[in-house]
């Protein structure tokens, strides 16, 4: 088992699908480096299809070839961007292990935009991981004052290569739809590239289908045959945590995750609590080691802020109070009033009507569920705060069927 994000991103052998897309991306880049008009390559794929692996390989090729005489990339100025502090740590650590990579070439988007505007600088290629985390509205608090980060970045480069997965949009300030992306790309030459094969979940098709359905809010009986994948529903969060601790002792990289919705019981305390389970939320830490790889994080609960983009061996997921069960529809319903992290629901200029606002509030929570439920490579343990939802999940475990 590979127990560090660095090992998982920086692989030495790509699959044939990845190699094919890498060659196509390079052909696109080389064709458009010869022009002075921006062009955009969009890499699509669900969580776990190896998008970050492919971008890592692409950027290594670009940076190595930029120093080679006669290369189409000779002398090119390129940067790698990701709007996620935990992932940025991994990429900057990677730069320290590769002779042709530099830590300074890995940045947050706002930092590059503001620096480029100040210095009048333009780049040859910008490679952007987790493009669905780019801001699609102004955020003066973090010194981004323009309307859309992707639109600004395109203006600063000859070629932009950006990853998009609309199922990972989890905050209104980073709200994206295919139509919004198409509108940003419309003035420029652009092409879509796709990775389809799932590499993260070491599970059969029945298990993958069940988890995918859960991410859409559907509650079904568990597959009768889960193969070697450990899929289990728990009546008590404390028992789920005990299982995660057991797995971590066996193979490492096993953590509890949760969604928003747990009210602070006293000032300065932010915990996830259910039955006799009670642990603090993940804490931002400036150290280089990513949250999931720190020993002390076994005593915390991870969130989208620390786990998005990362793998775990085993994930224990607690669905918070906003995830309720609609017995008439037989599916999950979202109660926005119970969302405690109101940051995800900030006003967005492209979401105006009450119906659109309601749809967005449900979308970002179901996307959160989808992202957290797809972290475990070898197993997923699940429980819910809502009594009716937990009962429905447990009943589904009792009514296993062939999918």
Secondary structure per residue as TSV (DSSP state, phi and psi in degrees):
chain	resnum	aa	ss	phi	psi
A	1	X	-	360.0	138.0
A	2	X	-	-90.1	115.5
A	3	X	-	-105.6	15.7
A	4	X	S	-130.3	146.6
A	5	X	H	-62.8	-32.9
A	6	X	H	-59.9	-43.8
A	7	X	H	-65.1	-36.1
A	8	X	H	-76.6	-31.0
A	9	X	H	-82.6	-38.4
A	10	X	S	-100.0	67.9
A	11	X	-	-86.1	151.5
A	12	X	S	-89.2	-24.2
A	13	X	S	-124.6	118.5
A	14	X	-	-87.6	156.1
A	15	X	-	-73.5	166.3
A	16	X	H	-62.5	-38.0
A	17	X	H	-61.2	-44.8
A	18	X	H	-65.7	-41.6
A	19	X	H	-62.2	-41.0
A	20	X	H	-61.7	-44.9
A	21	X	H	-70.1	-34.2
A	22	X	H	-63.1	-44.2
A	23	X	H	-62.4	-41.2
A	24	X	H	-66.3	-39.4
A	25	X	H	-63.2	-43.5
A	26	X	H	-63.7	-39.0
A	27	X	H	-61.1	-43.3
A	28	X	H	-62.2	-46.8
A	29	X	H	-61.4	-48.8
A	30	X	H	-62.3	-37.2
A	31	X	H	-64.8	-37.5
A	32	X	H	-94.9	-11.3
A	33	X	H	-66.7	-20.0
A	34	X	T	-81.9	-5.1
A	35	X	S	-110.7	167.9
A	36	X	S	-106.5	14.1
A	37	X	S	-112.4	130.0
A	38	X	-	-60.4	147.6
A	39	X	E	-136.3	152.1
A	40	X	E	-130.4	129.3
A	41	X	E	-107.0	126.0
A	42	X	E	-108.5	120.6
A	43	X	E	-99.2	117.9
A	44	X	E	-108.3	157.7
A	45	X	-	161.9	147.2
A	46	X	-	-68.8	169.7
A	47	X	T	-56.8	133.1
A	48	X	T	88.9	10.6
A	49	X	S	-93.8	2.0
A	50	X	S	91.4	25.6
A	51	X	H	-64.5	-43.7
A	52	X	H	-67.4	-35.6
A	53	X	H	-60.9	-44.6
A	54	X	H	-66.1	-42.7
A	55	X	H	-64.3	-38.4
A	56	X	H	-60.5	-46.0
A	57	X	H	-64.0	-40.3
A	58	X	H	-63.1	-47.0
A	59	X	H	-67.1	-36.5
A	60	X	H	-60.9	-42.5
A	61	X	H	-62.6	-45.3
A	62	X	H	-59.9	-47.7
A	63	X	H	-71.5	-36.4
A	64	X	H	-65.9	-46.6
A	65	X	H	-70.9	-22.4
A	66	X	T	-64.9	-19.0
A	67	X	T	-100.7	1.5
A	68	X	S	-101.7	126.1
A	69	X	T	-65.3	133.9
A	70	X	T	87.5	-7.2
A	71	X	-	-73.6	147.5
A	72	X	T	-63.5	-15.4
A	73	X	T	-102.7	5.5
A	74	X	T	-53.4	127.6
A	75	X	T	74.1	7.6
A	76	X	-	-73.2	148.0
A	77	X	-	-109.8	112.1
A	78	X	E	-128.2	152.7
A	79	X	E	-139.0	153.8
A	80	X	E	-115.4	126.8
A	81	X	E	-121.3	143.8
A	82	X	E	-152.9	131.2
A	83	X	S	-94.3	54.9
A	84	X	-	-152.6	111.4
A	85	X	H	-61.0	-35.5
A	86	X	H	-69.8	-40.8
A	87	X	H	-68.3	-36.0
A	88	X	H	-59.8	-38.1
A	89	X	H	-57.0	-43.9
A	90	X	H	-65.0	-46.1
A	91	X	H	-65.4	-38.3
A	92	X	H	-69.7	-32.4
A	93	X	H	-66.9	-40.2
A	94	X	H	-57.7	-41.7
A	95	X	H	-59.4	-28.7
A	96	X	T	-80.7	-7.2
A	97	X	T	-106.5	-6.7
A	98	X	S	-118.0	130.9
A	99	X	T	-64.3	-26.7
A	100	X	T	-100.4	5.4
A	101	X	-	-111.0	147.7
A	102	X	-	-125.3	139.8
A	103	X	G	-58.0	-35.3
A	104	X	G	-68.8	-14.3
A	105	X	G	-83.7	-3.2
A	106	X	E	-110.2	122.2
A	107	X	E	-141.8	162.5
A	108	X	-	-80.4	147.8
A	109	X	H	-58.0	-43.5
A	110	X	H	-61.8	-38.8
A	111	X	H	-61.2	-45.5
A	112	X	H	-67.3	-43.2
A	113	X	H	-59.9	-49.0
A	114	X	H	-67.5	-37.4
A	115	X	H	-67.4	-42.0
A	116	X	H	-65.5	-39.7
A	117	X	H	-66.5	-36.6
A	118	X	H	-70.0	-40.2
A	119	X	H	-97.4	-6.1
A	120	X	T	67.0	32.8
A	121	X	-	-94.8	144.6
A	122	X	-	-126.0	158.2
A	123	X	E	-121.1	162.7
A	124	X	E	-82.8	-57.6
A	125	X	E	-129.3	130.1
A	126	X	E	-111.4	122.1
A	127	X	E	-104.5	124.3
A	128	X	E	-123.1	113.1
A	129	X	E	-85.9	154.5
A	130	X	S	50.7	51.8
A	131	X	G	-60.2	-23.5
A	132	X	G	-68.8	-6.1
A	133	X	G	-96.7	0.2
A	134	X	S	-69.0	142.7
A	135	X	-	-68.6	135.5
A	136	X	S	-112.7	19.6
A	137	X	S	-154.7	161.3
A	138	X	-	-65.6	142.5
A	139	X	B	-137.1	78.9
A	140	X	G	-56.9	-27.5
A	141	X	G	-59.1	-33.6
A	142	X	G	-107.3	21.8
A	143	X	T	68.8	26.0
A	144	X	B	-108.6	112.0
A	145	X	-	-110.4	-4.5
A	146	X	S	-84.4	-177.9
A	147	X	S	-88.4	-25.4
A	148	X	-	-158.9	123.0
A	149	X	H	-66.4	-41.0
A	150	X	H	-63.3	-42.5
A	151	X	H	-59.4	-39.3
A	152	X	H	-69.6	-40.5
A	153	X	H	-67.0	-36.9
A	154	X	H	-60.5	-35.8
A	155	X	H	-67.3	-17.7
A	156	X	T	-100.9	2.8
A	157	X	E	-142.4	158.0
A	158	X	E	-75.6	-39.9
A	159	X	E	-136.2	135.1
A	160	X	E	-117.9	129.4
A	161	X	E	-113.4	118.1
A	162	X	E	-133.6	138.4
A	163	X	E	-89.0	137.5
A	164	X	E	-137.3	133.1
A	165	X	-	-139.4	102.7
A	166	X	G	-66.7	-15.3
A	167	X	G	-78.2	-2.3
A	168	X	G	-112.3	18.4
A	169	X	-	-80.0	116.6
A	170	X	-	-131.2	7.9
A	171	X	S	-145.7	146.3
A	172	X	G	-66.3	-30.5
A	173	X	G	-71.4	-15.2
A	174	X	G	-115.3	31.7
A	175	X	-	-72.6	127.2
A	176	X	-	-138.1	142.4
A	177	X	-	-127.0	162.5
A	178	X	H	-55.5	-35.0
A	179	X	H	-68.6	-39.7
A	180	X	H	-64.9	-42.6
A	181	X	H	-63.3	-43.8
A	182	X	H	-60.2	-37.1
A	183	X	H	-66.5	-38.7
A	184	X	H	-67.5	-37.4
A	185	X	H	-81.2	-19.8
A	186	X	T	-50.4	-40.4
A	187	X	T	-73.7	-7.8
A	188	X	S	-122.0	152.9
A	189	X	E	-60.7	133.5
A	190	X	E	-152.4	159.3
A	191	X	E	-149.5	144.1
A	192	X	E	-101.3	138.7
A	193	X	E	-125.3	145.3
A	194	X	E	-131.4	136.5
A	195	X	-	-108.9	126.5
A	196	X	-	-110.9	-31.0
A	197	X	-	-77.7	132.7
A	198	X	-	-84.0	125.4
A	199	X	-	-112.2	-21.6
A	200	X	S	-74.2	-60.4
A	201	X	-	-73.1	115.5
A	202	X	-	-86.6	68.0
A	203	X	-	-137.5	158.2
A	204	X	-	-76.4	174.4
A	205	X	H	-63.8	-33.3
A	206	X	H	-65.1	-42.9
A	207	X	H	-67.2	-43.2
A	208	X	H	-61.3	-40.6
A	209	X	H	-64.9	-39.0
A	210	X	H	-65.2	-45.3
A	211	X	H	-65.9	-40.3
A	212	X	H	-62.1	-41.1
A	213	X	H	-65.0	-40.8
A	214	X	H	-58.4	-40.9
A	215	X	H	-64.2	-18.3
A	216	X	T	-94.3	1.6
A	217	X	T	93.0	6.9
A	218	X	B	-90.0	138.8
A	219	X	-	-116.0	111.2
A	220	X	-	-121.4	161.9
A	221	X	-	-57.6	145.1
A	222	X	-	-66.3	153.7
A	223	X	B	-61.3	141.7
A	224	X	S	-67.4	-35.0
A	225	X	-	-114.0	106.0
A	226	X	-	-96.2	3.9
A	227	X	T	58.8	-135.6
A	228	X	T	-89.8	-1.0
A	229	X	-	-82.5	132.6
A	230	X	E	-93.8	96.0
A	231	X	E	-110.9	117.1
A	232	X	E	-143.5	140.1
A	233	X	E	-102.0	137.0
A	234	X	-	-115.9	140.7
A	235	X	S	-79.4	-25.8
A	236	X	-	-129.8	134.7
A	237	X	H	-64.4	-32.4
A	238	X	H	-65.3	-35.1
A	239	X	H	-70.5	-37.9
A	240	X	H	-59.9	-43.7
A	241	X	H	-64.6	-39.5
A	242	X	H	-61.5	-38.9
A	243	X	H	-66.5	-40.2
A	244	X	H	-63.9	-42.0
A	245	X	H	-62.8	-38.8
A	246	X	H	-63.7	-46.0
A	247	X	H	-64.8	-38.6
A	248	X	H	-64.9	-37.6
A	249	X	H	-65.8	-32.2
A	250	X	H	-78.3	-49.7
A	251	X	H	-130.1	-6.6
A	252	X	S	77.3	175.4
A	253	X	-	49.2	48.4
A	254	X	E	-124.3	126.2
A	255	X	E	-143.0	157.2
A	256	X	E	-90.5	137.7
A	257	X	E	-126.2	159.3
A	258	X	E	-155.1	165.8
A	259	X	-	-96.5	174.8
A	260	X	S	-68.3	169.1
A	261	X	-	126.2	0.7
A	262	X	-	-98.6	113.2
A	263	X	-	-68.0	138.2
A	264	X	-	-66.0	127.9
A	265	X	S	-85.7	-22.4
A	266	X	S	-156.3	159.7
A	267	X	T	-59.0	136.7
A	268	X	T	83.5	-5.7
A	269	X	-	-110.6	128.8
A	270	X	-	-133.2	95.9
A	271	X	E	-119.7	159.0
A	272	X	E	-104.0	124.7
A	273	X	E	-140.1	139.4
A	274	X	E	-165.3	133.4
A	275	X	T	44.2	-122.4
A	276	X	T	-102.1	19.2
A	277	X	E	-90.7	133.9
A	278	X	E	-159.2	104.9
A	279	X	E	-136.3	153.0
A	280	X	E	-73.9	153.5
A	281	X	E	-63.1	161.1
A	282	X	-	-57.8	146.5
A	283	X	-	-114.0	134.3
A	284	X	-	-63.7	134.6
A	285	X	-	-134.4	131.2
A	286	X	-	-76.3	-5.0
A	287	X	S	-67.6	161.0
A	288	X	S	-68.7	-36.2
A	289	X	S	-66.2	127.7
A	290	X	-	-61.5	155.4
A	291	X	G	-51.6	-50.7
A	292	X	G	-64.5	-23.1
A	293	X	G	-93.5	-3.8
A	294	X	S	-83.4	137.1
A	295	X	G	-61.7	-38.0
A	296	X	G	-70.2	-16.4
A	297	X	G	-72.0	-11.4
A	298	X	G	-64.3	-22.4
A	299	X	G	-98.4	17.4
A	300	X	E	-129.1	173.5
A	301	X	E	-115.2	124.7
A	302	X	E	-81.0	160.0
A	303	X	-	-136.0	-177.7
A	304	X	H	-59.6	-25.6
A	305	X	H	-74.5	-24.1
A	306	X	H	-111.2	-17.4
A	307	X	H	-115.5	-16.3
A	308	X	T	-60.3	130.0
A	309	X	T	91.5	-6.8
A	310	X	-	-110.4	160.0
A	311	X	-	-104.4	150.9
A	312	X	E	-122.2	156.7
A	313	X	E	-71.2	-49.2
A	314	X	E	-133.0	135.4
A	315	X	E	-118.0	131.3
A	316	X	E	-106.8	118.5
A	317	X	E	-113.9	124.9
A	318	X	E	-105.8	117.7
A	319	X	E	-82.8	120.8
A	320	X	-	-73.5	177.9
A	321	X	T	-53.5	-30.8
A	322	X	T	-64.9	-17.6
A	323	X	E	-90.5	102.4
A	324	X	E	-111.0	173.3
A	325	X	E	-114.8	127.9
A	326	X	E	-97.4	102.1
A	327	X	T	-68.0	-28.4
A	328	X	T	-70.2	-40.4
A	329	X	T	-86.8	-17.6
A	330	X	T	67.6	35.6
A	331	X	E	-150.5	171.5
A	332	X	E	-72.5	140.1
A	333	X	E	-122.9	147.5
A	334	X	E	-99.3	130.1
A	335	X	-	-105.4	96.5
A	336	X	G	-60.8	-25.2
A	337	X	G	-64.9	-21.5
A	338	X	G	-95.8	3.0
A	339	X	-	-76.4	117.9
A	340	X	-	-90.2	-23.7
A	341	X	-	-90.6	85.2
A	342	X	G	-70.7	-13.3
A	343	X	G	-55.7	-33.7
A	344	X	G	-70.9	-14.5
A	345	X	G	-109.5	22.0
A	346	X	-	-60.8	152.1
A	347	X	-	-60.0	138.3
A	348	X	-	-124.3	132.9
A	349	X	T	-62.4	-22.0
A	350	X	T	-91.2	0.6
A	351	X	-	-123.0	100.4
A	352	X	-	-116.3	-45.6
A	353	X	S	-75.0	152.3
A	354	X	H	-55.1	-37.2
A	355	X	H	-66.3	-41.3
A	356	X	H	-67.4	-38.8
A	357	X	H	-62.9	-45.0
A	358	X	H	-62.8	-40.4
A	359	X	H	-64.8	-41.2
A	360	X	H	-62.8	-42.5
A	361	X	H	-62.2	-36.4
A	362	X	H	-74.5	-41.8
A	363	X	H	-58.4	-49.1
A	364	X	H	-66.9	-31.3
A	365	X	H	-74.6	-40.2
A	366	X	H	-67.8	-35.3
A	367	X	H	-64.5	-37.9
A	368	X	H	-60.2	-45.5
A	369	X	H	-58.7	-45.3
A	370	X	H	-60.5	-45.2
A	371	X	H	-65.0	-47.2
A	372	X	H	-68.5	-34.0
A	373	X	H	-75.2	-12.4
A	374	X	T	-108.7	24.4
A	375	X	-	-87.8	-30.3
A	376	X	E	-80.6	116.8
A	377	X	E	-68.7	-41.6
A	378	X	E	-113.7	-9.0
A	379	X	E	-172.9	152.9
A	380	X	E	-132.7	126.3
A	381	X	E	-112.9	135.2
A	382	X	E	-136.7	139.3
A	383	X	E	-148.6	171.2
A	384	X	E	-138.1	147.6
A	385	X	S	-71.9	-41.7
A	386	X	S	-66.8	125.3
A	387	X	H	-59.2	-43.6
A	388	X	H	-67.3	-39.4
A	389	X	H	-68.0	-41.9
A	390	X	H	-62.3	-41.1
A	391	X	H	-64.0	-39.5
A	392	X	H	-66.0	-40.2
A	393	X	H	-65.6	-42.4
A	394	X	H	-65.1	-38.0
A	395	X	H	-64.7	-37.7
A	396	X	H	-63.1	-33.7
A	397	X	H	-70.0	-32.7
A	398	X	H	-76.9	-25.9
A	399	X	T	-102.8	41.0
A	400	X	-	-52.6	142.1
A	401	X	B	-142.1	169.4
A	402	X	-	-84.0	123.2
A	403	X	-	-83.7	360.0
